[in-house]
Amino acid sequence: MKICLNKKLRVLVIAGFVILLVLLAKLLLGHKFNSVESLQLYMERFGVAAPLFLTVFQAFQVVVPVIPGYFGCAAGAIMFGTMTGFWCNYIGISAGSIIAYFLGKKYGIDLVLTMFSEEMYEKWSRRIKKSKSYGLFLFIATLLPLFPDDFLCYFSGLIKMNAKKFIWIIILGKPWCILAYSIVFGLIK
C-alpha cells in the first residue's frame, strides 16, 4: 500500500509540474521571440515579478525534483543576464536546499522514498557510508555539476546532520557551480 501511495503521489507531483510548465510555455511561446534581446524585453514587462518567479521556481524544483536545476540556471542567465540570473538561481536553489533538508529531517525516509527511488537511496547510502567525512563530501558535491544535490539535501536531514553546518555548506558551496552556469549561459546573445 505504501509503495502504491508513493507512486501515486509522485505521478501527481509530476503531473502538476508538467501542467505548470505547459502554462509557462504557453505564456512565453504565445509571443514571437526572434532574439535573446526580444525575450529579455518581454520579461522586463513583468517587472520584479519575473525574477521573483524564477527564484521561487528554483526553490520549488529542489523541493520537488522533477527537472535538473541547470535548466533554471540557463533560463535565468538568458532572460535576466549573468548576475541577476545568478542571484535569482542562487537564492532560490539555496532556499530550496534548506527546505529539503528540513523536510527530510521532519518527515524522514518515507518522504525521501516518495521523491527518489529506493535504488538511488541505497546506492548513495553505500557511497556515503564509505566517506570519511560526509560534510566534506557534501561540500564537494555542491561544487560540482550533475551530482544529485536535491537528494543529498533530503539525505542530510535523514542522517541528522547539524542544521547550521548544512546551511553553511549550502551557502558556501552552492554559488560556484551556479555562477559557472550563469556565466556560460549569460554569454548567449
C-alpha positions in Angstrom: 0.0 0.0 0.0 2.8 2.5 0.9 4.6 1.8 -2.4 1.4 2.4 -4.4 0.7 5.6 -2.5 4.3 6.8 -3.1 3.9 6.1 -6.9 0.5 7.9 -7.0 2.0 10.9 -5.1 5.0 11.0 -7.5 2.6 10.9 -10.5 0.5 13.7 -9.1 3.5 15.9 -8.4 5.0 15.3 -11.9 1.6 15.9 -13.5 1.2 19.2 -11.6 4.7 20.2 -12.6 4.1 19.4 -16.2 0.9 21.5 -16.1 2.8 24.4 -14.6 5.5 24.1 -17.4 2.8 23.9 -20.1 1.2 27.1 -18.8 4.5 28.9 -18.6 5.4 27.7 -22.1 2.1 28.9 -23.4 2.7 32.3 -21.7 6.2 32.6 -23.2 5.6 30.9 -26.6 2.4 32.8 -27.3 4.8 35.6 -28.3 7.3 35.6 -31.1 10.9 35.9 -29.9 13.4 36.4 -32.6 16.4 37.0 -30.3 17.5 36.8 -26.7 17.0 40.6 -26.5 13.3 40.3 -27.5 12.8 37.7 -24.8 14.6 39.9 -22.3 12.4 42.9 -23.3 9.3 40.7 -22.9 10.4 39.6 -19.4 11.0 43.3 -18.4 7.3 43.9 -18.8 6.7 41.7 -15.7 9.0 43.9 -13.6 10.2 42.4 -10.3 7.7 39.5 -10.6 9.8 37.8 -13.3 13.0 37.3 -11.4 10.9 36.6 -8.2 9.1 33.9 -10.2 12.4 32.4 -11.2 13.7 32.4 -7.6 10.5 30.7 -6.3 10.6 28.2 -9.3 14.2 27.3 -8.5 13.4 26.7 -4.8 10.4 24.6 -5.9 12.4 22.5 -8.3 14.8 21.5 -5.5 11.9 20.6 -3.1 10.1 18.7 -5.9 12.9 17.4 -8.0 11.4 16.8 -11.4 13.8 18.7 -13.6 17.5 19.4 -13.2 18.3 22.8 -11.7 20.7 23.8 -14.5 17.6 24.3 -16.8 16.5 27.1 -14.5 20.1 28.4 -14.3 20.2 28.6 -18.1 16.8 30.3 -18.3 17.8 32.8 -15.6 21.0 33.8 -17.2 19.5 34.1 -20.7 16.4 36.0 -19.5 18.0 38.3 -16.9 21.7 38.3 -17.7 24.6 36.7 -15.8 24.4 38.5 -12.5 20.6 38.8 -12.0 20.1 35.3 -13.2 22.9 34.1 -10.8 21.3 35.8 -7.8 17.8 34.5 -8.5 19.1 31.0 -9.0 21.5 31.1 -6.0 18.8 32.4 -3.6 16.1 30.0 -5.0 18.3 26.9 -5.1 19.8 27.6 -1.6 16.4 28.2 -0.1 15.0 25.0 -1.7 18.0 23.0 -0.5 17.5 24.2 3.1 13.7 23.5 2.9 14.5 20.0 1.5 16.9 19.4 4.4 14.3 20.3 7.0 11.6 18.3 5.2 13.9 15.2 5.2 14.6 15.8 8.9 10.9 16.2 9.8 9.3 13.5 7.6 12.1 11.0 7.3 12.7 8.1 5.0 9.1 7.8 3.8 9.2 11.3 2.2 12.6 10.6 0.7 11.5 7.4 -0.9 8.4 9.2 -2.3 10.7 11.7 -4.0 13.5 9.3 -5.0 13.8 5.7 -5.9 14.9 3.1 -3.3 17.7 2.1 -5.6 19.1 5.7 -5.6 18.7 5.8 -1.8 20.6 2.5 -1.4 23.3 3.5 -3.9 24.1 6.8 -2.3 23.8 5.4 1.3 26.5 2.9 0.5 28.8 5.5 -1.1 28.3 8.0 1.7 29.0 5.3 4.4 32.4 4.8 2.7 33.1 8.5 3.0 35.3 9.5 6.0 33.7 12.9 6.2 30.1 13.4 5.0 30.4 17.2 5.5 33.4 17.4 3.1 31.7 15.0 0.7 28.5 17.2 0.7 30.6 20.4 0.2 32.4 18.9 -2.8 29.1 17.6 -4.2 27.6 21.1 -4.1 30.6 22.5 -6.0 30.3 20.0 -8.9 27.7 19.9 -11.6 25.5 16.8 -12.2 25.6 15.5 -8.6 22.3 14.6 -7.1 22.2 17.7 -4.9 18.5 17.6 -4.3 18.7 14.1 -3.0 21.7 14.9 -0.8 19.8 17.8 0.8 17.0 15.4 1.8 19.5 12.8 2.8 21.4 15.2 5.0 18.2 15.8 7.0 17.8 12.0 7.4 21.2 11.5 8.9 20.6 14.2 11.4 23.4 16.4 10.1 23.8 19.5 12.1 21.5 22.2 10.6 23.9 25.0 11.0 26.7 23.0 9.3 24.4 22.0 6.5 23.3 25.6 5.9 26.9 26.8 5.8 27.8 24.1 3.3 25.0 25.2 1.1 25.8 28.9 1.4 29.5 28.4 0.7 29.3 25.6 -1.8 26.3 26.3 -4.0 27.3 29.6 -5.6 30.3 28.3 -7.6 28.5 25.8 -9.9 25.5 28.2 -10.3 27.9 31.0 -11.1 29.7 28.9 -13.8 26.3 28.0 -15.4 25.3 31.7 -15.2 28.4 32.9 -16.9 28.3 30.2 -19.6 24.6 30.8 -20.4 24.8 34.5 -19.9 27.2 34.6 -22.9 24.4 33.5 -25.1 23.2 36.6 -27.1 
